[in-house]
Amino acid sequence: MSIPISIVITTYNRQRFLAAAIESVLAQTRQDFELLIWDDGSTDESVSLIQTYALNHQIRVVAAPHQGRVPA
């Protein structure tokens, strides 16, 4: 029995790389995961692109206001 995992992608104005990153996760053989994509207030079309992928029940998007780097 495998344990479900969470994969997190953070992004800020990286629309041109997002589709490849998301497709890479979706192409994995392991299917018991959730993909959380955290957008840090992008001003490009990153959120729109992510939302088209979020129609897949395994993908969630958080569109947050821009905060830049913050301590963990």
N, C-alpha and C positions, 0 to 999 in steps of 0.2 A: 504494500500500500504506500503510495507516495503522498507526501504532505503538500498541500497547495502553497504556492509561493506568491509573493508580491514583487513586482518589478517596477522601479520608479525611474522615470525620465524627467529631468528638469530641463527647462528651456527658456530662453529669452531671445527673441528675434532670430530664430534659427529655422525658419520655414523651409529653407532649401535642403536641410538635412533631415527633417522630421519624418518624411514619408519613408526614407530608407531605414531609419532607426526603428520605426514602428513595424515595417514589413519584416525586418530582421527578427524582431521578437515573435511576430506571428508565424514565421517560418520554422520555428523550433519544433522539435518532435514532442516535447513536453507540452501538454495542453491544460494542465491544472494550475493555472496562474491567473492573476489579475495584473493588468498593466495600468499604473497610475501615472499620468502625465501632468506635471505641475508646470504651468506657464506663469512666469514671473512678470506679467504685465507687458507682454510683447506688443509692439506697435506695428508689426507686419501682419500677415495673414495666418500666423501660426495657430491661433485658437480656432479659426474656421477650419483649417486643415485637420486639426486634432478632432474637432467635433464630428467630422465626417467619419472618422475611424471609430469614434465613441458609440456609433450605432451598434458595434460589436459589444455584446454584454460583458466581455472580459476587459474592456477598456473604459477607464474613467478619466475625466479631465477636471483639473482644478485651475480656474482662471483667476489668479490672484493679482492684486495691485503690485506694481514694481517695488521690490524691496532691495534688490541687489544682494550682495553677500551679507549673510547674517551668521552669527555664531551658531554652531550646532547645539 
